[in-house]
Amino acid sequence: MAQRPLIMLGIESSCDETAAAIVGADKTIHANEIASQIDTHAQHGGVVPEVAARQHLEMIDQVIQRALAKADMKISDIDAIAATGGPGLIGGVAIGTVTAKAIAAARNIPYFAVNHLEGHALSPRLADTVPFPYLLLLVSGGHTQLLAVAGPGKYHRYGTTMDDAAGEAFDKCAKIMGLGYPGGPAIETAAALGNAAAIALPRPLKGSDNCHFSFSGLKTALANRLSQLGGPLIAPINDLAASLQQAIADCLADRTKRAMTRFKDAYPLPDNNRPVLVIAGGVAANKHIFKTLATVADKAGFRLCVPPSILCTDNAAMIAWAALERSGHPDPLDFAPRPRWPLDPDASPPPGRGVRQ
């Protein structure tokens, strides 16, 4: 009788989603349950760490039980357990970590501490056939990075944000425009009704000789234009949203083009093999940004791969899969949660202000 594939329970609690998933080594997603905190944090205009931690504590057991029920499994059917060990809001990361360790200890099964960014980085391999190496644009609420992905634990960072991440810029700009939270979907909806050429906005670092990002100045420029145009009740909000979305798309495209050149030089492939560009993270769900980057990838000879939207936003299936990618190397139960955990610890910081890891 053939041995069944190893079954991994994954837990994700790094920000404002409490998630649990059950994934097989054969890439079967048996369950991928998410308890969103969006409605709670929308009242505050953004994520409040203390509130997020309390909700993780209230929901984590329920979400695990929902995942088991969805998969029609018992906890005894689980072969190993993984949880986000960082980076993220330390309160939420700690709750997921403690829960996973308790289950691992009680059942005497392997425990895996997963880097949240590695979950995003490896997620396309859960949904598609994506061989190593590939170029990754990780673009989310907390992170904007370009990395070469050579294998689990093998990353070379080409660029990162010097201040705000792209998703953070969307959230902050949506707030000052009165569009609510989360900002990305709200701005995309408004932008569909606007003219992207109507409002002149800068493209920070466009044309520079590195692969780094900066979005803080773009946020300030939008705030200034909003004020000049009479504020959120008078200004052409749809045009502002469309112009902002285009500016962010242009910045991502420009930096990615430069990274593509570096990637092809570092990882030459046979002529009949196209290099792969993966876009992961919540901002990858933005259709305009996807189209912009699809054009850039095609012109550069890259195959574009974007995981399904459920695997782009924070979820536990990607955490389970990242652990399955290194299933022979579990972590000790004394692992300490990390608020910062760079994928490429040897990467040099970009010039300017503090860097997001």
C-alpha positions as MATLAB code, in Angstrom:
seq = 'MAQRPLIMLGIESSCDETAAAIVGADKTIHANEIASQIDTHAQHGGVVPEVAARQHLEMIDQVIQRALAKADMKISDIDAIAATGGPGLIGGVAIGTVTAKAIAAARNIPYFAVNHLEGHALSPRLADTVPFPYLLLLVSGGHTQLLAVAGPGKYHRYGTTMDDAAGEAFDKCAKIMGLGYPGGPAIETAAALGNAAAIALPRPLKGSDNCHFSFSGLKTALANRLSQLGGPLIAPINDLAASLQQAIADCLADRTKRAMTRFKDAYPLPDNNRPVLVIAGGVAANKHIFKTLATVADKAGFRLCVPPSILCTDNAAMIAWAALERSGHPDPLDFAPRPRWPLDPDASPPPGRGVRQ';
ca = [
       0.000    0.000    0.000;
       1.313    3.415   -0.982;
       2.212    5.674    1.930;
      -0.028    8.736    2.185;
       1.580   12.162    1.730;
       2.788   13.937    4.858;
       0.109   16.267    6.281;
       1.143   19.690    7.638;
      -0.958   22.026    9.792;
       0.038   25.640    9.221;
      -0.742   28.687   11.391;
      -0.422   32.333   10.340;
      -0.902   35.229   12.788;
       1.698   37.843   11.868;
      -0.652   40.779   11.299;
      -4.445   41.026   11.142;
      -5.459   37.599    9.842;
      -5.780   34.543   12.079;
      -5.358   31.583    9.736;
      -4.965   27.826    9.812;
      -4.479   25.470    6.881;
      -3.921   21.772    6.281;
      -1.715   20.975    3.299;
      -0.326   17.698    1.986;
       3.149   17.124    0.609;
       1.391   16.310   -2.687;
       0.241   19.993   -2.806;
      -3.342   19.182   -1.834;
      -4.825   22.058    0.164;
      -7.281   20.210    2.405;
      -8.319   23.395    4.221;
      -7.297   27.057    4.247;
      -9.330   28.945    6.843;
      -8.946   32.658    7.600;
     -10.557   34.809   10.289;
     -10.204   38.394    9.120;
      -9.919   41.368   11.464;
     -10.561   43.968    8.754;
     -13.873   45.186   10.173;
     -12.307   45.721   13.601;
      -9.252   47.614   12.346;
     -11.270   49.636    9.838;
     -12.714   51.513   12.824;
      -9.187   52.709   13.638;
      -8.057   53.356   10.068;
      -5.317   50.728   10.326;
      -4.017   47.772   12.314;
      -3.714   48.316   16.076;
      -1.171   45.741   17.370;
      -2.748   45.259   20.816;
      -6.209   44.782   19.339;
      -4.842   42.355   16.734;
      -3.127   40.257   19.418;
      -6.326   39.977   21.476;
      -8.291   38.835   18.444;
      -5.652   36.253   17.522;
      -5.920   34.859   21.040;
      -9.723   34.668   20.774;
      -9.794   33.104   17.304;
      -6.807   30.794   16.934;
      -8.372   27.680   18.465;
     -11.592   28.234   16.503;
      -9.743   28.627   13.211;
      -7.730   25.434   13.784;
     -10.943   23.533   14.538;
     -12.561   24.973   11.406;
      -9.602   23.803    9.321;
      -9.782   20.281   10.767;
     -13.523   20.139   10.134;
     -13.105   21.408    6.569;
     -10.452   18.771    5.896;
     -12.542   16.091    7.646;
      -9.556   15.274    9.842;
      -8.685   14.945   13.506;
      -5.643   16.454   15.156;
      -4.241   12.898   15.272;
      -4.135   12.939   11.450;
      -1.616   15.794   11.466;
       2.018   14.725   10.933;
       3.726   18.058   11.620;
       2.892   21.649   12.475;
       4.224   24.997   11.281;
       3.608   28.557   12.405;
       4.835   31.963   11.328;
       7.808   32.768   13.550;
       8.292   36.287   12.181;
       8.594   38.917   10.914;
       5.424   40.653   12.035;
       3.592   42.111   14.982;
       5.251   40.299   17.843;
       2.047   39.757   19.860;
       0.347   37.860   17.060;
       3.503   35.972   16.084;
       3.951   34.851   19.699;
       0.379   33.541   19.936;
       0.728   31.445   16.793;
       4.142   30.187   17.880;
       3.020   29.158   21.367;
      -0.042   27.386   19.963;
       2.014   25.432   17.436;
       4.632   24.471   20.025;
       1.941   23.248   22.426;
       0.378   20.998   19.788;
       3.782   19.730   18.666;
       4.816   18.920   22.241;
       1.503   17.296   23.159;
       1.484   15.067   20.092;
       5.250   14.604   19.752;
       5.312   15.774   16.137;
       7.822   18.047   14.328;
       7.501   21.818   14.712;
       8.543   24.339   12.049;
       9.095   28.064   12.571;
       8.432   29.674    9.191;
       9.583   33.060    7.973;
       6.426   34.850    6.818;
       8.313   36.280    3.840;
       9.469   32.792    2.852;
       5.842   31.713    2.914;
       5.112   34.340    0.261;
       8.323   33.546   -1.620;
       7.562   29.823   -1.995;
       3.772   30.097   -2.440;
       3.863   29.958   -6.265;
       5.337   26.450   -6.046;
       2.222   25.291   -4.201;
      -0.052   26.395   -7.040;
       2.139   25.928  -10.109;
       5.274   24.246  -11.435;
       7.911   26.886  -10.787;
      11.497   25.608  -10.776;
      14.310   27.320   -8.918;
      15.755   29.865   -9.442;
      13.213   32.603  -10.053;
      12.908   36.343   -9.524;
      10.438   37.436   -6.854;
       8.703   40.771   -6.416;
       7.243   40.603   -2.933;
       4.786   43.457   -2.634;
       2.446   43.681    0.345;
       1.255   45.925    3.152;
       4.477   45.578    5.104;
       7.092   44.620    2.532;
       8.297   45.567   -0.941;
      11.347   43.599   -2.035;
      12.991   42.118   -5.099;
      14.823   38.837   -4.523;
      16.383   35.979   -6.420;
      14.939   32.736   -5.024;
      17.420   29.893   -5.493;
      15.758   27.446   -3.087;
      14.338   27.214    0.449;
      16.550   29.375    2.641;
      18.539   30.575   -0.393;
      17.716   34.194   -1.200;
      19.632   37.108   -2.672;
      17.973   40.459   -2.167;
      18.317   42.987   -4.973;
      16.208   45.738   -3.479;
      13.922   46.664   -0.610;
      11.920   49.664    0.521;
      13.716   52.548    2.180;
      10.565   53.672    3.993;
       6.940   52.747    3.289;
       5.998   49.538    1.497;
       3.704   49.794   -1.535;
       0.708   48.391    0.347;
       1.399   50.735    3.244;
       1.403   53.674    0.813;
      -1.986   52.538   -0.501;
      -3.376   52.331    3.046;
      -2.033   55.724    4.142;
      -3.164   57.499    0.983;
      -6.612   55.911    1.132;
      -6.950   57.147    4.712;
      -6.140   60.777    3.870;
      -8.469   60.604    0.855;
     -11.296   59.303    3.033;
     -11.553   55.975    1.201;
     -11.280   53.781    4.287;
      -9.332   50.641    5.163;
      -7.924   48.470    3.653;
      -6.626   51.036    1.214;
      -5.514   48.875   -1.696;
      -8.932   47.586   -2.801;
     -10.545   50.972   -2.076;
      -8.052   52.822   -4.265;
      -8.323   50.230   -7.044;
     -12.109   50.647   -7.081;
     -11.892   54.458   -7.169;
      -9.102   54.394   -9.758;
     -11.309   52.464  -12.187;
     -13.465   55.611  -12.429;
     -10.576   58.077  -12.686;
      -8.010   59.431  -15.130;
      -4.474   58.283  -14.313;
      -2.977   61.211  -16.235;
      -5.028   63.871  -14.459;
      -2.775   64.509  -11.441;
       1.000   64.836  -11.691;
       2.745   62.734   -9.040;
       6.439   61.778   -8.673;
       8.009   58.389   -9.356;
      10.588   58.092   -6.526;
      13.918   56.459   -7.503;
      12.779   55.823  -11.082;
      15.853   55.475  -13.265;
      18.275   55.087  -10.356;
      21.055   52.506  -10.615;
      19.746   50.227   -7.861;
      16.635   48.131   -7.189;
      15.385   49.865   -4.043;
      11.971   51.471   -3.485;
      10.677   54.572   -1.749;
       6.998   55.449   -1.389;
       6.943   57.903    1.525;
       7.564   60.898   -0.746;
       4.786   59.782   -3.064;
       2.383   59.711   -0.116;
       3.462   63.250    0.866;
       3.060   64.486   -2.711;
      -0.469   63.084   -2.873;
      -1.361   64.706    0.461;
      -0.122   68.060   -0.832;
      -2.082   67.768   -4.087;
      -5.181   66.727   -2.155;
      -4.884   69.862   -0.013;
      -4.306   72.090   -3.055;
      -7.428   70.661   -4.693;
      -9.649   71.470   -1.717;
      -9.485   68.336    0.441;
     -11.277   64.992    0.245;
     -14.771   66.489    0.010;
     -13.949   68.634   -3.035;
     -10.936   67.123   -4.795;
     -11.346   64.667   -7.722;
     -10.761   61.567   -5.608;
     -11.108   59.098   -8.478;
      -8.456   60.929  -10.514;
      -6.164   61.079   -7.491;
      -6.624   57.353   -6.890;
      -5.919   56.508  -10.531;
      -2.848   58.749  -10.608;
      -1.499   57.226   -7.390;
      -2.079   53.684   -8.620;
      -0.262   54.480  -11.871;
       2.664   56.052  -10.027;
       3.089   52.994   -7.801;
       2.785   50.664  -10.803;
       5.437   52.681  -12.673;
       7.830   52.523   -9.708;
       7.376   48.767   -9.330;
       7.868   48.242  -13.075;
      11.016   50.374  -13.249;
      12.716   48.663  -10.304;
      11.658   45.222  -11.510;
      13.139   45.831  -14.977;
      16.492   46.587  -13.391;
      16.249   43.457  -11.220;
      15.464   41.348  -14.293;
      18.744   42.388  -15.865;
      20.669   41.479  -12.717;
      18.849   38.160  -12.417;
      19.595   37.093  -15.988;
      23.266   37.940  -15.518;
      23.450   35.970  -12.247;
      21.379   32.971  -13.378;
      21.889   32.351  -17.106;
      19.478   29.745  -18.450;
      19.470   27.677  -21.649;
      18.017   29.532  -24.626;
      14.798   27.487  -24.585;
      14.142   28.217  -20.871;
      12.388   31.449  -19.979;
      13.233   32.921  -16.582;
      10.285   33.340  -14.243;
       9.082   36.481  -12.471;
       6.838   35.769   -9.485;
       4.686   38.478   -7.923;
       3.490   37.613   -4.419;
       1.862   39.532   -1.581;
      -1.477   41.283   -1.259;
      -0.712   44.058   -3.770;
      -0.311   41.374   -6.461;
      -4.116   41.209   -6.500;
      -4.277   44.732   -7.990;
      -5.300   44.179  -11.619;
      -3.698   47.361  -12.978;
      -0.366   46.604  -11.340;
      -0.574   43.025  -12.626;
      -1.135   44.234  -16.207;
       1.734   46.717  -15.958;
       4.157   44.079  -14.697;
       2.888   41.506  -17.201;
       3.900   43.869  -20.007;
       7.324   44.435  -18.438;
       7.878   40.687  -17.984;
       6.857   39.873  -21.548;
       9.185   42.489  -23.037;
      12.078   41.146  -20.950;
      11.378   37.545  -21.958;
      10.183   36.423  -18.520;
       7.260   34.142  -17.751;
       5.010   35.821  -15.194;
       3.619   33.752  -12.349;
       1.165   35.075   -9.780;
      -0.306   32.699   -7.183;
      -4.112   32.618   -6.811;
      -5.380   35.581   -4.791;
      -6.052   33.412   -1.714;
      -2.315   32.587   -1.650;
      -1.218   36.198   -2.253;
      -2.773   37.693    0.851;
      -1.739   36.456    4.303;
      -2.790   32.825    4.678;
      -1.684   29.648    6.441;
      -1.461   27.399    3.373;
       1.719   29.184    2.309;
       3.136   28.697    5.819;
       2.389   24.972    5.734;
       3.891   24.677    2.260;
       7.079   26.549    3.207;
       7.546   24.031    6.014;
       6.894   21.123    3.646;
       9.622   22.462    1.336;
      12.102   21.719    4.152;
      10.190   18.964    5.939;
      13.362   17.131    6.954;
      14.648   20.050    9.000;
      12.275   20.927   11.883;
      13.009   23.578   14.498;
      13.597   23.189   18.242;
      10.778   24.076   20.617;
      12.903   26.844   22.154;
      12.641   28.928   18.968;
      11.982   32.583   19.891;
       9.545   34.650   17.759;
      11.238   37.366   15.712;
       9.705   40.784   14.959;
      12.347   41.138   12.218;
      13.644   38.257   10.114;
      15.274   39.137    6.770;
      15.303   36.508    4.044;
      18.799   37.600    3.032;
      20.602   38.526    6.265;
      23.771   39.377    4.309;
      22.101   42.029    2.143;
      23.535   45.514    2.470;
      21.064   48.186    3.583;
      20.140   50.758    0.952;
      21.152   54.386    1.415;
      18.763   56.585    3.346;
      16.483   55.824    6.238;
      15.708   52.598    8.077;
      14.973   49.506    6.047;
      12.017   47.158    6.325;
      13.040   43.514    6.783;
];
